[in-house]
Amino acid sequence: MITMPARKPRRTAAATRRTPLLLDRAAIKRQLADDTYDVLVIGGGITGAYAVLDAASRGLRAALIEKDDFASGTSSKSSKMVHGGLRYIEQGNVNLVRHSLLERHRFRKNAPHLVHRLPFLFPILEKEGVFDARLAKGFEGLLWTYDLVGGWRIGKLHQRLTVPEVLAQAPTLRAENLKGGLMYFDARTDDARLVLTIVRTAAALGATVLNGARAEGLLMQTGKVSGARVSADGDTIDIRARAVVNATGVWTDELDAKADEGHRPQVRPAKGVHIVVPWDKVRINCTVTVPIPGRARRATCTRWGNNVVLGTTDEDYQGSPDDVHCTREEMGFLLEGANTAFDGKLTADDVVGSIGGLRPLVGGKEGATLDMRRDHHITVGRTGMVTVTGGKLTTSRHMGELVIDKVMTVLGRRGKSRTTDLPLLGGAGYDAEAVAASGGIAAHLGERFGTEARFVGDLIQDDPSLAEPIVAGLPYTKAEVVYAARSELARSVDDVLSRRTRARLFARDASVDAAEAVGALLGQELNLTEAEVERSVAEYLSAVRHEKSVLLEGAAA
């Protein structure tokens, strides 16, 4: 059964749950069909997630629908950084950096289990580096600006490192031209789990949320948008709402056109990609920024457990937004950059996973996407739909606040945002040092679920076999699959292996071997037929094959 809290909860209600939040698809669909909402948010990425949380925290009757899975678009395929953005200082956009660093601080306070401090290292090289010793002084000025406008809140200022100190952090870095380094501090997160946690926090505060629910059309009343006609699991549902938010990212123009036939496209998709290689091939203990030969953008190499994530490119994208993958050529750029900087001699055979995503930039069609500003845009169309585009993960909380401010105007109501100090589920009372000291499964679960890890632990206590790993070489347990089905609206093998865990990204081939076991657990929990389980497994295997063919064989994305 779905757990429904009071309509106007206290700010901390979501953060102090004594029982797990259980989400039942059938009950949610009935509720969507029966209720009339103050606001319906369409799009379950980071922006839509924080918009529905902001609405629910103000006491609005709020709903969120997502055509695929929460964070399945751009928001699971980002650089996974919660940062101010040094590049924006270089572009002269200091206000965006100042605001982003404030929002980074709020993320670390409200979701300490998900947003962690991360050191960034810029090697200073005599040649073939991001910058040489001559330019290092100027760059250090940017770092001082970064610290002063808000970077200091993370608890450390930037540092100048000697050659031995650089090599202690990155022992495989080519040392022949090395002159030292500069280190500053930002933060990282598992973007998909962050989005999911925001969505679940909204549900705990009374919002109705559903994935696998596509908006086929918009309901209209006296020339104004009044809801959406949605298809979900073969059912058609008319969701009635007094205000509608379009938070669909790179699909924004498609939905705006349904609200206004005269709409002109505004979004310019920019593609970014990442690849993953084993840590023992690079052996870095932080994020190292390196040049990509022949390209304007720097690449980042970030340790993530026993892996290193390399990314990203930034270029125009003309293909389907529903089929975005890292290509063989893009992988080649990233491997070349890593091999220029490190002694690892990486090849395509070392790549264990990859992702490709699109940034929904707003602006003209001229110039490089790299140089375009990352500011958000919020508008109210002539049919009354509120549309939000642009922005970045780090500022998503504030974007959600501003979106609901617009919604309140549409509704003719007043009410302030409450999300500034609102802990996300698992964040209140989280003790990072105690979790790290616990070790083993407890530490693994704590770093993913925060204080809600006890609910996953209860599953293991009831059935010790659920402590077994589900993917060879990764720490994810069978209990997490069961919990994903009961409490996280996971519907498919892909939902579990791509987003509830990150097995597809960090161990693509091993995740294929685990697909049948995941399907079996989902079948038991969701009462799926044997044919439905087989289809879910087959769809996952097909998706991975396609991803690999684009990456390794140069097949069309």
SEMI-378887 format. One record per residue (C-alpha): residue number from 0; residue in one letter; x, y, z. Coordinates in steps of 0.2 Angstrom, whole numbers, plus 5000, padded with zeros to 4 digits. Example, Ala and Ser with C-alpha at 12.3 -4.5 7.8 and 13.67 -1.06 7.14 Angstrom:
<sites>
{site 0,A,{5062,4978,5039}},
{site 1,S,{5068,4995,5036}},
</sites>
This chain:
<sites>
{site 0,M,{5000,5000,5000}},
{site 1,I,{5006,5018,4997}},
{site 2,T,{5009,5028,5012}},
{site 3,M,{5001,5045,5012}},
{site 4,P,{5006,5058,5024}},
{site 5,A,{4996,5073,5029}},
{site 6,R,{4993,5086,5016}},
{site 7,K,{5002,5100,5025}},
{site 8,P,{5017,5092,5033}},
{site 9,R,{5030,5099,5044}},
{site 10,R,{5046,5103,5036}},
{site 11,T,{5055,5088,5044}},
{site 12,A,{5041,5076,5041}},
{site 13,A,{5050,5068,5026}},
{site 14,A,{5067,5067,5036}},
{site 15,T,{5061,5058,5051}},
{site 16,R,{5052,5042,5044}},
{site 17,R,{5050,5027,5056}},
{site 18,T,{5044,5016,5043}},
{site 19,P,{5049,5014,5024}},
{site 20,L,{5040,5024,5011}},
{site 21,L,{5031,5011,5001}},
{site 22,L,{5025,5016,4983}},
{site 23,D,{5012,5005,4974}},
{site 24,R,{5009,5009,4955}},
{site 25,A,{4991,5004,4955}},
{site 26,A,{4987,5015,4970}},
{site 27,I,{4996,5029,4962}},
{site 28,K,{4987,5028,4945}},
{site 29,R,{4970,5027,4954}},
{site 30,Q,{4975,5043,4963}},
{site 31,L,{4981,5052,4948}},
{site 32,A,{4964,5048,4939}},
{site 33,D,{4953,5053,4954}},
{site 34,D,{4961,5069,4961}},
{site 35,T,{4962,5086,4955}},
{site 36,Y,{4980,5094,4958}},
{site 37,D,{4986,5111,4961}},
{site 38,V,{5001,5108,4950}},
{site 39,L,{5006,5094,4938}},
{site 40,V,{5025,5093,4934}},
{site 41,I,{5029,5084,4918}},
{site 42,G,{5047,5078,4917}},
{site 43,G,{5056,5067,4931}},
{site 44,G,{5074,5074,4929}},
{site 45,I,{5082,5085,4942}},
{site 46,T,{5073,5100,4938}},
{site 47,G,{5055,5092,4939}},
{site 48,A,{5060,5083,4954}},
{site 49,Y,{5064,5098,4964}},
{site 50,A,{5049,5108,4957}},
{site 51,V,{5037,5094,4964}},
{site 52,L,{5046,5094,4980}},
{site 53,D,{5045,5113,4982}},
{site 54,A,{5027,5112,4978}},
{site 55,A,{5023,5098,4990}},
{site 56,S,{5033,5107,5004}},
{site 57,R,{5022,5123,5002}},
{site 58,G,{5007,5112,5005}},
{site 59,L,{5001,5112,4986}},
{site 60,R,{4992,5096,4980}},
{site 61,A,{5006,5091,4968}},
{site 62,A,{5010,5077,4955}},
{site 63,L,{5025,5072,4944}},
{site 64,I,{5025,5061,4929}},
{site 65,E,{5040,5055,4919}},
{site 66,K,{5038,5046,4902}},
{site 67,D,{5052,5034,4906}},
{site 68,D,{5061,5033,4923}},
{site 69,F,{5066,5046,4935}},
{site 70,A,{5083,5053,4929}},
{site 71,S,{5083,5042,4914}},
{site 72,G,{5087,5057,4902}},
{site 73,T,{5101,5070,4906}},
{site 74,S,{5100,5069,4924}},
{site 75,S,{5108,5051,4925}},
{site 76,K,{5121,5056,4912}},
{site 77,S,{5129,5071,4919}},
{site 78,S,{5147,5074,4925}},
{site 79,K,{5140,5070,4943}},
{site 80,M,{5147,5086,4949}},
{site 81,V,{5139,5098,4962}},
{site 82,H,{5150,5113,4958}},
{site 83,G,{5151,5132,4955}},
{site 84,G,{5159,5130,4938}},
{site 85,L,{5177,5137,4936}},
{site 86,R,{5173,5139,4918}},
{site 87,Y,{5159,5151,4921}},
{site 88,I,{5172,5163,4930}},
{site 89,E,{5182,5162,4914}},
{site 90,Q,{5166,5167,4904}},
{site 91,G,{5163,5182,4916}},
{site 92,N,{5148,5174,4924}},
{site 93,V,{5153,5177,4942}},
{site 94,N,{5135,5178,4948}},
{site 95,L,{5131,5161,4942}},
{site 96,V,{5146,5154,4951}},
{site 97,R,{5142,5163,4968}},
{site 98,H,{5124,5157,4967}},
{site 99,S,{5130,5139,4962}},
{site 100,L,{5142,5138,4977}},
{site 101,L,{5128,5143,4989}},
{site 102,E,{5117,5130,4982}},
{site 103,R,{5132,5117,4983}},
{site 104,H,{5133,5121,5001}},
{site 105,R,{5114,5118,5004}},
{site 106,F,{5115,5101,4995}},
{site 107,R,{5129,5096,5006}},
{site 108,K,{5119,5101,5021}},
{site 109,N,{5102,5093,5015}},
{site 110,A,{5109,5078,5007}},
{site 111,P,{5126,5074,5016}},
{site 112,H,{5124,5055,5012}},
{site 113,L,{5124,5059,4993}},
{site 114,V,{5134,5075,4990}},
{site 115,H,{5153,5073,4995}},
{site 116,R,{5168,5084,4995}},
{site 117,L,{5179,5080,4980}},
{site 118,P,{5197,5087,4977}},
{site 119,F,{5201,5093,4959}},
{site 120,L,{5219,5093,4953}},
{site 121,F,{5226,5104,4939}},
{site 122,P,{5244,5098,4935}},
{site 123,I,{5256,5112,4930}},
{site 124,L,{5266,5106,4915}},
{site 125,E,{5280,5113,4905}},
{site 126,K,{5270,5109,4889}},
{site 127,E,{5255,5099,4883}},
{site 128,G,{5245,5103,4899}},
{site 129,V,{5229,5113,4903}},
{site 130,F,{5241,5127,4907}},
{site 131,D,{5260,5129,4909}},
{site 132,A,{5269,5137,4924}},
{site 133,R,{5268,5154,4915}},
{site 134,L,{5249,5154,4915}},
{site 135,A,{5247,5146,4932}},
{site 136,K,{5248,5162,4941}},
{site 137,G,{5233,5169,4932}},
{site 138,F,{5223,5153,4934}},
{site 139,E,{5227,5154,4953}},
{site 140,G,{5219,5171,4953}},
{site 141,L,{5203,5162,4946}},
{site 142,L,{5204,5150,4961}},
{site 143,W,{5205,5164,4973}},
{site 144,T,{5190,5172,4966}},
{site 145,Y,{5181,5155,4967}},
{site 146,D,{5186,5153,4985}},
{site 147,L,{5180,5170,4990}},
{site 148,V,{5163,5170,4981}},
{site 149,G,{5158,5154,4990}},
{site 150,G,{5171,5140,4988}},
{site 151,W,{5176,5143,5006}},
{site 152,R,{5160,5135,5012}},
{site 153,I,{5166,5118,5008}},
{site 154,G,{5179,5119,5022}},
{site 155,K,{5195,5121,5012}},
{site 156,L,{5204,5134,5001}},
{site 157,H,{5213,5129,4985}},
{site 158,Q,{5231,5124,4987}},
{site 159,R,{5247,5125,4977}},
{site 160,L,{5256,5107,4976}},
{site 161,T,{5274,5102,4974}},
{site 162,V,{5278,5089,4961}},
{site 163,P,{5279,5075,4975}},
{site 164,E,{5262,5080,4981}},
{site 165,V,{5255,5080,4964}},
{site 166,L,{5262,5062,4961}},
{site 167,A,{5255,5056,4978}},
{site 168,Q,{5238,5060,4972}},
{site 169,A,{5241,5054,4954}},
{site 170,P,{5256,5042,4953}},
{site 171,T,{5253,5037,4935}},
{site 172,L,{5254,5055,4929}},
{site 173,R,{5268,5058,4916}},
{site 174,A,{5281,5067,4927}},
{site 175,E,{5293,5072,4913}},
{site 176,N,{5285,5090,4911}},
{site 177,L,{5277,5091,4928}},
{site 178,K,{5281,5108,4937}},
{site 179,G,{5268,5106,4952}},
{site 180,G,{5249,5108,4953}},
{site 181,L,{5235,5117,4959}},
{site 182,M,{5221,5109,4969}},
{site 183,Y,{5204,5116,4974}},
{site 184,F,{5188,5108,4981}},
{site 185,D,{5171,5104,4974}},
{site 186,A,{5158,5090,4977}},
{site 187,R,{5151,5075,4967}},
{site 188,T,{5135,5065,4968}},
{site 189,D,{5127,5049,4961}},
{site 190,D,{5115,5060,4950}},
{site 191,A,{5102,5046,4947}},
{site 192,R,{5101,5042,4966}},
{site 193,L,{5100,5061,4970}},
{site 194,V,{5085,5063,4958}},
{site 195,L,{5076,5048,4965}},
{site 196,T,{5079,5054,4983}},
{site 197,I,{5071,5071,4979}},
{site 198,V,{5056,5063,4971}},
{site 199,R,{5054,5051,4985}},
{site 200,T,{5055,5065,4998}},
{site 201,A,{5041,5074,4988}},
{site 202,A,{5031,5058,4989}},
{site 203,A,{5034,5057,5008}},
{site 204,L,{5027,5075,5009}},
{site 205,G,{5011,5070,5000}},
{site 206,A,{5016,5072,4981}},
{site 207,T,{5009,5059,4969}},
{site 208,V,{5024,5053,4958}},
{site 209,L,{5024,5040,4944}},
{site 210,N,{5037,5035,4931}},
{site 211,G,{5033,5026,4915}},
{site 212,A,{5019,5039,4912}},
{site 213,R,{5020,5048,4896}},
{site 214,A,{5010,5064,4892}},
{site 215,E,{5002,5060,4876}},
{site 216,G,{4993,5076,4875}},
{site 217,L,{4987,5091,4886}},
{site 218,L,{4970,5094,4893}},
{site 219,M,{4963,5112,4888}},
{site 220,Q,{4949,5122,4896}},
{site 221,T,{4944,5139,4890}},
{site 222,G,{4960,5141,4881}},
{site 223,K,{4971,5136,4896}},
{site 224,V,{4981,5120,4900}},
{site 225,S,{4971,5111,4913}},
{site 226,G,{4981,5094,4914}},
{site 227,A,{4987,5080,4903}},
{site 228,R,{4981,5064,4895}},
{site 229,V,{4994,5051,4901}},
{site 230,S,{4997,5033,4895}},
{site 231,A,{5005,5022,4909}},
{site 232,D,{5006,5002,4908}},
{site 233,G,{4993,5002,4894}},
{site 234,D,{4981,5013,4904}},
{site 235,T,{4975,5030,4899}},
{site 236,I,{4973,5043,4913}},
{site 237,D,{4967,5061,4912}},
{site 238,I,{4976,5070,4926}},
{site 239,R,{4967,5086,4930}},
{site 240,A,{4978,5101,4937}},
{site 241,R,{4975,5120,4939}},
{site 242,A,{4993,5123,4933}},
{site 243,V,{5005,5112,4923}},
{site 244,V,{5024,5113,4922}},
{site 245,N,{5035,5108,4907}},
{site 246,A,{5051,5102,4915}},
{site 247,T,{5056,5089,4901}},
{site 248,G,{5073,5095,4897}},
{site 249,V,{5078,5092,4879}},
{site 250,W,{5060,5087,4875}},
{site 251,T,{5054,5104,4880}},
{site 252,D,{5050,5110,4863}},
{site 253,E,{5039,5095,4859}},
{site 254,L,{5028,5098,4874}},
{site 255,D,{5027,5116,4872}},
{site 256,A,{5021,5114,4854}},
{site 257,K,{5006,5103,4861}},
{site 258,A,{5002,5118,4872}},
{site 259,D,{5004,5131,4858}},
{site 260,E,{5004,5127,4839}},
{site 261,G,{5014,5143,4836}},
{site 262,H,{5028,5138,4847}},
{site 263,R,{5045,5141,4840}},
{site 264,P,{5059,5129,4846}},
{site 265,Q,{5071,5136,4859}},
{site 266,V,{5082,5122,4865}},
{site 267,R,{5099,5118,4858}},
{site 268,P,{5105,5101,4864}},
{site 269,A,{5123,5099,4868}},
{site 270,K,{5130,5082,4869}},
{site 271,G,{5142,5076,4883}},
{site 272,V,{5149,5059,4885}},
{site 273,H,{5159,5049,4898}},
{site 274,I,{5168,5033,4898}},
{site 275,V,{5173,5022,4913}},
{site 276,V,{5190,5012,4915}},
{site 277,P,{5197,5002,4929}},
{site 278,W,{5205,5012,4943}},
{site 279,D,{5221,5002,4942}},
{site 280,K,{5224,5008,4925}},
{site 281,V,{5225,5026,4931}},
{site 282,R,{5227,5025,4950}},
{site 283,I,{5221,5043,4954}},
{site 284,N,{5214,5048,4971}},
{site 285,C,{5205,5064,4966}},
{site 286,T,{5199,5072,4950}},
{site 287,V,{5213,5076,4938}},
{site 288,T,{5209,5089,4924}},
{site 289,V,{5219,5085,4908}},
{site 290,P,{5218,5092,4890}},
{site 291,I,{5210,5084,4876}},
{site 292,P,{5222,5086,4861}},
{site 293,G,{5215,5097,4847}},
{site 294,R,{5199,5101,4857}},
{site 295,A,{5195,5117,4867}},
{site 296,R,{5187,5108,4882}},
{site 297,R,{5197,5100,4896}},
{site 298,A,{5193,5082,4902}},
{site 299,T,{5191,5077,4920}},
{site 300,C,{5196,5060,4927}},
{site 301,T,{5187,5056,4943}},
{site 302,R,{5190,5041,4954}},
{site 303,W,{5174,5032,4958}},
{site 304,G,{5177,5017,4969}},
{site 305,N,{5187,5004,4959}},
{site 306,N,{5184,5014,4943}},
{site 307,V,{5189,5031,4935}},
{site 308,V,{5176,5041,4925}},
{site 309,L,{5183,5051,4910}},
{site 310,G,{5173,5065,4902}},
{site 311,T,{5167,5075,4894}},
{site 312,T,{5164,5082,4877}},
{site 313,D,{5153,5097,4873}},
{site 314,E,{5146,5099,4855}},
{site 315,D,{5130,5101,4845}},
{site 316,Y,{5118,5086,4844}},
{site 317,Q,{5106,5083,4829}},
{site 318,G,{5100,5065,4832}},
{site 319,S,{5086,5058,4842}},
{site 320,P,{5086,5063,4861}},
{site 321,D,{5079,5046,4865}},
{site 322,D,{5095,5037,4858}},
{site 323,V,{5111,5046,4864}},
{site 324,H,{5127,5036,4867}},
{site 325,C,{5145,5039,4867}},
{site 326,T,{5152,5035,4850}},
{site 327,R,{5168,5027,4845}},
{site 328,E,{5176,5044,4840}},
{site 329,E,{5171,5052,4856}},
{site 330,M,{5178,5038,4866}},
{site 331,G,{5194,5040,4856}},
{site 332,F,{5195,5058,4861}},
{site 333,L,{5194,5054,4879}},
{site 334,L,{5206,5040,4878}},
{site 335,E,{5219,5051,4869}},
{site 336,G,{5217,5064,4882}},
{site 337,A,{5220,5051,4896}},
{site 338,N,{5235,5043,4887}},
{site 339,T,{5243,5060,4885}},
{site 340,A,{5242,5064,4903}},
{site 341,F,{5245,5046,4911}},
{site 342,D,{5256,5031,4908}},
{site 343,G,{5241,5019,4908}},
{site 344,K,{5241,5016,4889}},
{site 345,L,{5222,5014,4889}},
{site 346,T,{5213,5006,4875}},
{site 347,A,{5195,5003,4870}},
{site 348,D,{5196,4986,4878}},
{site 349,D,{5198,4994,4895}},
{site 350,V,{5182,5003,4894}},
{site 351,V,{5169,4995,4905}},
{site 352,G,{5155,5007,4903}},
{site 353,S,{5149,5023,4895}},
{site 354,I,{5135,5036,4895}},
{site 355,G,{5130,5050,4883}},
{site 356,G,{5118,5064,4888}},
{site 357,L,{5111,5080,4882}},
{site 358,R,{5111,5097,4890}},
{site 359,P,{5096,5107,4886}},
{site 360,L,{5104,5124,4883}},
{site 361,V,{5094,5139,4878}},
{site 362,G,{5100,5152,4865}},
{site 363,G,{5105,5155,4848}},
{site 364,K,{5111,5143,4835}},
{site 365,E,{5128,5151,4832}},
{site 366,G,{5144,5148,4841}},
{site 367,A,{5151,5133,4851}},
{site 368,T,{5140,5125,4864}},
{site 369,L,{5155,5126,4876}},
{site 370,D,{5154,5145,4876}},
{site 371,M,{5135,5146,4879}},
{site 372,R,{5129,5151,4896}},
{site 373,R,{5121,5139,4908}},
{site 374,D,{5108,5150,4915}},
{site 375,H,{5090,5144,4917}},
{site 376,H,{5074,5151,4909}},
{site 377,I,{5057,5151,4916}},
{site 378,T,{5042,5157,4905}},
{site 379,V,{5023,5156,4906}},
{site 380,G,{5016,5153,4889}},
{site 381,R,{5000,5160,4882}},
{site 382,T,{4990,5145,4887}},
{site 383,G,{4996,5146,4905}},
{site 384,M,{5009,5132,4905}},
{site 385,V,{5025,5136,4915}},
{site 386,T,{5041,5130,4906}},
{site 387,V,{5058,5129,4913}},
{site 388,T,{5074,5126,4902}},
{site 389,G,{5092,5127,4904}},
{site 390,G,{5101,5128,4921}},
{site 391,K,{5112,5114,4929}},
{site 392,L,{5111,5101,4942}},
{site 393,T,{5119,5111,4956}},
{site 394,T,{5106,5125,4955}},
{site 395,S,{5091,5113,4953}},
{site 396,R,{5084,5117,4971}},
{site 397,H,{5083,5136,4967}},
{site 398,M,{5076,5132,4949}},
{site 399,G,{5062,5122,4957}},
{site 400,E,{5058,5136,4969}},
{site 401,L,{5057,5149,4955}},
{site 402,V,{5046,5137,4945}},
{site 403,I,{5034,5136,4959}},
{site 404,D,{5034,5154,4962}},
{site 405,K,{5028,5156,4944}},
{site 406,V,{5015,5142,4948}},
{site 407,M,{5009,5152,4963}},
{site 408,T,{5006,5167,4951}},
{site 409,V,{4996,5156,4939}},
{site 410,L,{4986,5150,4954}},
{site 411,G,{4984,5167,4961}},
{site 412,R,{4991,5161,4978}},
{site 413,R,{5005,5165,4990}},
{site 414,G,{5017,5155,4999}},
{site 415,K,{5036,5154,5001}},
{site 416,S,{5048,5140,4997}},
{site 417,R,{5053,5129,5011}},
{site 418,T,{5067,5119,5003}},
{site 419,T,{5082,5129,5008}},
{site 420,D,{5084,5120,5024}},
{site 421,L,{5073,5104,5020}},
{site 422,P,{5083,5088,5022}},
{site 423,L,{5081,5075,5009}},
{site 424,L,{5076,5057,5014}},
{site 425,G,{5091,5049,5023}},
{site 426,G,{5100,5066,5026}},
{site 427,A,{5093,5071,5043}},
{site 428,G,{5105,5064,5057}},
{site 429,Y,{5117,5057,5045}},
{site 430,D,{5134,5054,5052}},
{site 431,A,{5147,5052,5038}},
{site 432,E,{5161,5047,5050}},
{site 433,A,{5151,5034,5059}},
{site 434,V,{5145,5026,5042}},
{site 435,A,{5163,5026,5035}},
{site 436,A,{5169,5017,5051}},
{site 437,S,{5156,5004,5050}},
{site 438,G,{5163,4996,5035}},
{site 439,G,{5156,4982,5024}},
{site 440,I,{5138,4982,5019}},
{site 441,A,{5133,4994,5032}},
{site 442,A,{5145,5008,5025}},
{site 443,H,{5139,5004,5007}},
{site 444,L,{5121,5006,5011}},
{site 445,G,{5124,5021,5022}},
{site 446,E,{5132,5030,5008}},
{site 447,R,{5118,5027,4996}},
{site 448,F,{5103,5028,5008}},
{site 449,G,{5109,5038,5022}},
{site 450,T,{5098,5035,5038}},
{site 451,E,{5086,5025,5028}},
{site 452,A,{5099,5012,5026}},
{site 453,R,{5091,5003,5041}},
{site 454,F,{5076,4999,5030}},
{site 455,V,{5087,4989,5018}},
{site 456,G,{5096,4982,5032}},
{site 457,D,{5079,4975,5039}},
{site 458,L,{5076,4966,5023}},
{site 459,I,{5093,4957,5025}},
{site 460,Q,{5090,4953,5043}},
{site 461,D,{5073,4945,5038}},
{site 462,D,{5082,4936,5024}},
{site 463,P,{5101,4934,5025}},
{site 464,S,{5102,4928,5007}},
{site 465,L,{5098,4946,5002}},
{site 466,A,{5115,4951,5007}},
{site 467,E,{5122,4943,4992}},
{site 468,P,{5129,4954,4979}},
{site 469,I,{5118,4955,4963}},
{site 470,V,{5132,4960,4951}},
{site 471,A,{5149,4952,4951}},
{site 472,G,{5163,4964,4957}},
{site 473,L,{5151,4977,4963}},
{site 474,P,{5144,4980,4981}},
{site 475,Y,{5126,4981,4977}},
{site 476,T,{5115,4968,4986}},
{site 477,K,{5099,4958,4982}},
{site 478,A,{5091,4968,4996}},
{site 479,E,{5093,4984,4986}},
{site 480,V,{5084,4976,4971}},
{site 481,V,{5069,4971,4983}},
{site 482,Y,{5069,4989,4990}},
{site 483,A,{5069,4996,4973}},
{site 484,A,{5054,4987,4969}},
{site 485,R,{5044,4991,4985}},
{site 486,S,{5050,5008,4989}},
{site 487,E,{5058,5016,4973}},
{site 488,L,{5045,5012,4959}},
{site 489,A,{5058,5001,4949}},
{site 490,R,{5048,4993,4935}},
{site 491,S,{5062,4984,4925}},
{site 492,V,{5079,4977,4924}},
{site 493,D,{5085,4993,4916}},
{site 494,D,{5078,5004,4930}},
{site 495,V,{5088,4993,4943}},
{site 496,L,{5104,4991,4934}},
{site 497,S,{5106,5008,4926}},
{site 498,R,{5099,5020,4939}},
{site 499,R,{5094,5012,4956}},
{site 500,T,{5111,5005,4955}},
{site 501,R,{5125,5011,4943}},
{site 502,A,{5130,4993,4938}},
{site 503,R,{5128,4997,4919}},
{site 504,L,{5140,5011,4920}},
{site 505,F,{5153,5004,4931}},
{site 506,A,{5152,4985,4925}},
{site 507,R,{5142,4984,4909}},
{site 508,D,{5146,4966,4905}},
{site 509,A,{5145,4960,4923}},
{site 510,S,{5128,4968,4923}},
{site 511,V,{5122,4958,4908}},
{site 512,D,{5126,4942,4918}},
{site 513,A,{5115,4948,4932}},
{site 514,A,{5100,4953,4922}},
{site 515,E,{5091,4937,4924}},
{site 516,A,{5093,4937,4943}},
{site 517,V,{5087,4955,4944}},
{site 518,G,{5072,4950,4933}},
{site 519,A,{5068,4936,4944}},
{site 520,L,{5068,4947,4960}},
{site 521,L,{5057,4960,4951}},
{site 522,G,{5045,4946,4946}},
{site 523,Q,{5043,4940,4963}},
{site 524,E,{5040,4958,4971}},
{site 525,L,{5029,4965,4957}},
{site 526,N,{5019,4949,4953}},
{site 527,L,{5026,4949,4935}},
{site 528,T,{5022,4935,4923}},
{site 529,E,{5036,4925,4916}},
{site 530,A,{5034,4933,4899}},
{site 531,E,{5035,4950,4907}},
{site 532,V,{5051,4945,4916}},
{site 533,E,{5058,4938,4900}},
{site 534,R,{5054,4954,4890}},
{site 535,S,{5062,4965,4903}},
{site 536,V,{5078,4955,4903}},
{site 537,A,{5078,4954,4884}},
{site 538,E,{5075,4973,4883}},
{site 539,Y,{5090,4976,4894}},
{site 540,L,{5102,4965,4885}},
{site 541,S,{5097,4973,4868}},
{site 542,A,{5100,4990,4875}},
{site 543,V,{5117,4985,4881}},
{site 544,R,{5121,4977,4864}},
{site 545,H,{5116,4993,4855}},
{site 546,E,{5126,5004,4867}},
{site 547,K,{5142,4993,4864}},
{site 548,S,{5139,4993,4845}},
{site 549,V,{5139,5012,4845}},
{site 550,L,{5154,5013,4856}},
{site 551,L,{5165,4999,4849}},
{site 552,E,{5160,4997,4831}},
{site 553,G,{5155,5015,4826}},
{site 554,A,{5136,5009,4823}},
{site 555,A,{5124,5023,4821}},
{site 556,A,{5117,5030,4838}},
</sites>
